Amino acid sequence: MDNHSIRSAASELFPGGVNSPVRSFRSVGGEPLPIARGSGPHVFDAEGNRFIDYVGGFGPAILGHAHPAVTAAIAEAAADGLTFGALGPREVDLAAAIREATGLERLRFLNSGTEATMTAIRIARAATGRDLIVKFDGCYHGHSDGLLVRAGSGVATLGLSDSAGVPQAIAGLTAVLPYNDPAALLRWFEAHPSDTAAVIVESIPANIGLITPDPEFLEALQSVARAHGALLIADEIITGYRLHPGLSGLLPRADLVTLGKIIGGGLPIGAIGGPASLLSLLAPEGPVYQAGTFSANPAVMAAGLAALQQLTPAAYQRLEQVARHLENGLTTAIRRAEIPASVVRIGSMLTLFFTPEPPRDPAAARAADTAAFARFHRAMRQRGILIPPSQFETWFVSLAHNEPEIDATVRAAAEALREAVPA
């Protein structure tokens, strides 16, 4: 089937023709791009057109696509059987590797980041006997009812502040505070000192574009909640294993941590980790119920372990070098084009904002020229470069990207920027 045939069939089978909203390309004025396969730093559409890929599956593909060690591990696991509904050796191996790298005492594997954050909140409420949750504007923690409140990523792309179908009684249990504003957090706890179960935050917001956290804010997150008996949940679903082996290190005093994406090697996964005193609240050991037919699926466990084994200190040094090369090239192209745009990079994550200065908070990010980004996205795609189809998503550099791919991306960007913001 060609691209048009796939899109036509999908439009009759799926809402909006896709199975996740941002894939619709609506915010960049295009049609869904059917990707048939990937290899290394490239993806190929159904008609064989090749693109240098910076979507990276929205985070998991840190090794690039179809890494041979990962695909071999999946094949070996699949040959042994795909699902058993029982404890198996591969989940023990992956959990042990994660514990060694992160220091998380106990873990539970789930099937998605949404399940992980949802379960973390359930544990926090059980541990504290409280109901209220604090999240931050622009931070996205999945699509469970209580967290889909003024979220980022696909929701920001569609211009929605929440979702239909979420009862007010549930949404009302979540407070949304401004990001990078420690004073707002203090004011919240002054007003609700004994009602708040947990504060949940992305260690680095990456679903409203990439926002750099202020050190003062990170300190307040770790001290204020604890001072009032609330738990801190660090959402490391994107940042876990992205910056270096294990966690980001930005919130070392977090009570609970959620993981996903990279630890599954490209297959669906979520995880929650923390001290035994909190994880023991989960059934069957404790009263907090959580279950999953496909949790700790052996093929996923095998893929995750194979991926993590490739992520050596030298690999992260290489990622930093390649990502810095891309940042420098894009920054130079922006300066030469004399347009109001900026680049934010943290490790192998990057966002090109159509704002004069790097946004410090989600409100500033939302002021970006999304029409210019849409033109930029189309111009890059025409030149064989695939970036996320939203101003409010993060680019991901992989170990499969090398200097030729980066140089080609920078050359394409130099031309595309002039089309995005014509003189």
LINNORGI-V769851 format. One record per residue. N is the residue number from 0. OMEGA is omega in whole degrees, -180 to 180 (999 if undefined). D_CENTER is the distance of its C-alpha to the mean C-alpha in Angstrom with 1 decimal. Layout:
n->[N,N]
omega->[OMEGA,OMEGA]
d_center->[D_CENTER,D_CENTER]
This chain:
n->[0,1,2,3,4,5,6,7,8,9,10,11,12,13,14,15,16,17,18,19,20,21,22,23,24,25,26,27,28,29,30,31,32,33,34,35,36,37,38,39,40,41,42,43,44,45,46,47,48,49,50,51,52,53,54,55,56,57,58,59,60,61,62,63,64,65,66,67,68,69,70,71,72,73,74,75,76,77,78,79,80,81,82,83,84,85,86,87,88,89,90,91,92,93,94,95,96,97,98,99,100,101,102,103,104,105,106,107,108,109,110,111,112,113,114,115,116,117,118,119,120,121,122,123,124,125,126,127,128,129,130,131,132,133,134,135,136,137,138,139,140,141,142,143,144,145,146,147,148,149,150,151,152,153,154,155,156,157,158,159,160,161,162,163,164,165,166,167,168,169,170,171,172,173,174,175,176,177,178,179,180,181,182,183,184,185,186,187,188,189,190,191,192,193,194,195,196,197,198,199,200,201,202,203,204,205,206,207,208,209,210,211,212,213,214,215,216,217,218,219,220,221,222,223,224,225,226,227,228,229,230,231,232,233,234,235,236,237,238,239,240,241,242,243,244,245,246,247,248,249,250,251,252,253,254,255,256,257,258,259,260,261,262,263,264,265,266,267,268,269,270,271,272,273,274,275,276,277,278,279,280,281,282,283,284,285,286,287,288,289,290,291,292,293,294,295,296,297,298,299,300,301,302,303,304,305,306,307,308,309,310,311,312,313,314,315,316,317,318,319,320,321,322,323,324,325,326,327,328,329,330,331,332,333,334,335,336,337,338,339,340,341,342,343,344,345,346,347,348,349,350,351,352,353,354,355,356,357,358,359,360,361,362,363,364,365,366,367,368,369,370,371,372,373,374,375,376,377,378,379,380,381,382,383,384,385,386,387,388,389,390,391,392,393,394,395,396,397,398,399,400,401,402,403,404,405,406,407,408,409,410,411,412,413,414,415,416,417,418,419,420,421,422]
omega->[176,-176,-178,-179,179,179,-179,179,-179,-178,178,-176,-172,174,-178,179,-178,177,169,-165,-174,179,-177,-179,-176,-177,177,173,179,176,179,179,-179,178,-176,-179,177,178,-180,-179,-172,166,-176,178,-174,179,176,178,-175,179,167,-167,173,173,176,-177,-174,170,-173,-167,-178,177,-168,-175,175,177,-173,180,-180,-179,177,179,178,-179,180,179,-180,179,178,-178,-170,-180,-176,-174,-177,175,180,-175,-175,179,176,-179,-179,180,179,179,180,180,180,-177,-172,-174,178,-171,180,-176,163,177,177,-173,-179,174,177,179,-178,-179,178,-179,178,179,178,177,-178,179,178,-177,-174,-174,-179,-174,-170,178,174,170,-175,179,178,178,-177,-177,-180,-170,173,-171,-174,-178,-178,-177,-179,-176,179,177,-175,180,178,179,-178,177,-179,179,176,-176,169,179,176,-179,180,180,178,179,-178,176,-179,174,179,-177,177,-179,180,-178,-178,180,179,178,178,-180,180,-176,172,-180,-176,-173,-174,-178,-170,-180,-173,168,179,-175,168,179,168,178,-177,-178,172,-160,-175,179,179,179,175,179,-180,179,179,179,179,178,-174,-176,-173,-179,-178,-180,-179,174,177,178,173,178,178,177,180,-178,176,-171,178,-178,179,-175,176,-177,179,-174,-178,-177,-177,-179,-174,-179,176,-180,179,180,173,-179,177,174,-171,-176,176,177,-179,176,-174,-179,167,177,172,-179,179,-179,180,-179,178,-179,179,175,-180,175,11,-178,-176,-171,-177,-175,172,179,178,179,-174,179,-179,176,-173,178,178,179,180,179,-179,-179,179,179,-177,179,178,-171,179,174,178,178,179,174,178,178,180,-179,-177,-180,177,176,179,179,-179,180,179,179,177,179,178,-179,-179,179,179,179,-180,179,-177,-179,172,178,170,-176,-178,173,-174,171,170,-180,171,174,-178,-179,177,-179,177,-178,-178,179,178,178,-179,177,180,179,-176,176,177,178,180,178,179,-180,-180,-179,177,-180,178,-180,175,178,-179,175,-178,-175,178,172,-172,173,-177,173,178,174,-179,176,178,176,178,-176,179,179,180,180,179,179,-179,178,179,-179,180,178,-176,179,180,175,-179,-179,-177,-179,999]
d_center->[30.9,30.1,27.2,29.3,30.4,27.0,25.9,29.2,28.9,25.3,26.4,29.0,26.9,23.5,23.0,22.4,22.7,19.1,17.1,14.0,14.9,13.1,14.8,18.1,18.1,20.1,18.7,19.9,23.1,22.9,23.0,20.4,20.5,21.4,20.0,22.4,21.4,19.7,21.3,20.2,18.7,20.0,19.5,22.6,23.3,26.0,28.7,27.9,26.6,24.4,21.4,19.8,16.1,13.3,10.9,10.6,9.6,6.3,5.8,8.4,11.5,12.1,15.7,16.1,17.2,19.8,20.3,23.8,23.2,20.4,22.4,25.5,24.0,22.9,26.4,28.1,26.3,27.0,30.6,30.9,29.7,26.5,26.5,29.0,27.9,29.0,28.1,27.8,27.9,24.5,22.5,24.8,24.2,20.4,20.5,23.2,21.2,18.2,20.8,22.6,19.7,18.2,21.4,20.0,23.3,22.4,19.5,19.1,17.2,16.0,14.7,11.3,8.8,11.0,14.0,12.9,12.6,15.6,17.5,16.8,18.3,21.2,22.0,22.0,24.4,26.6,26.8,27.7,29.6,27.9,26.1,24.3,20.6,19.3,16.0,15.4,15.6,12.5,10.1,8.4,8.8,9.6,13.0,15.6,18.6,18.6,15.1,15.2,17.1,16.6,12.9,10.8,9.1,11.6,13.8,14.4,15.0,17.7,19.1,19.0,18.9,18.8,19.7,23.1,24.0,22.7,25.9,26.7,27.7,24.2,22.4,25.1,24.0,20.9,21.5,19.3,20.1,19.6,17.0,18.8,21.9,23.4,26.6,25.0,23.7,27.2,28.8,26.8,28.0,31.4,31.6,29.9,30.8,31.1,29.1,25.5,23.9,20.6,18.4,14.6,12.3,9.0,10.6,9.5,8.6,6.3,6.7,10.4,10.5,10.4,12.8,14.7,15.7,19.5,21.1,23.3,20.5,18.9,22.4,23.0,20.0,21.5,25.1,25.5,23.9,25.8,29.0,29.0,28.2,24.6,21.8,18.6,15.4,12.7,9.2,8.1,5.7,3.6,7.2,9.4,11.6,9.9,12.7,15.4,16.4,15.1,13.5,13.0,16.4,15.9,16.7,19.1,21.1,18.4,20.1,17.3,14.0,11.3,9.7,8.3,7.3,9.6,12.2,13.1,14.0,12.7,14.1,12.9,12.4,11.5,13.6,15.1,17.2,19.9,23.7,26.0,27.5,24.5,23.3,26.9,26.7,25.0,27.5,29.7,30.2,29.7,29.8,26.1,25.7,22.7,23.1,21.7,23.8,21.3,19.7,20.1,21.2,23.1,21.7,18.1,19.4,21.3,18.5,16.3,19.4,20.4,17.1,17.2,20.9,20.2,18.1,21.2,21.7,23.2,20.1,18.1,21.1,21.1,17.4,18.4,21.5,20.1,17.3,20.1,22.3,20.0,19.6,23.4,24.2,22.2,23.7,27.1,26.8,26.0,28.9,31.3,30.4,31.0,28.4,26.3,22.9,20.9,18.3,15.8,14.6,13.4,13.9,12.6,10.1,12.2,13.0,16.5,17.6,20.8,22.0,24.9,23.1,19.6,18.4,18.7,17.3,15.8,19.4,20.0,16.9,18.2,21.5,20.3,22.5,20.5,23.6,23.7,20.1,21.1,24.2,22.3,19.9,23.0,24.9,22.4,22.2,25.9,26.0,23.8,20.5,17.4,14.7,12.1,14.5,13.7,14.5,11.6,8.8,8.2,10.4,9.9,13.3,14.4,17.6,19.2,19.4,22.8,25.0,26.4,23.0,22.1,25.7,25.6,22.4,24.1,27.3,25.6,23.8,27.2,28.7,25.9,25.8,29.4,29.0,26.2,28.5,32.0,34.8]
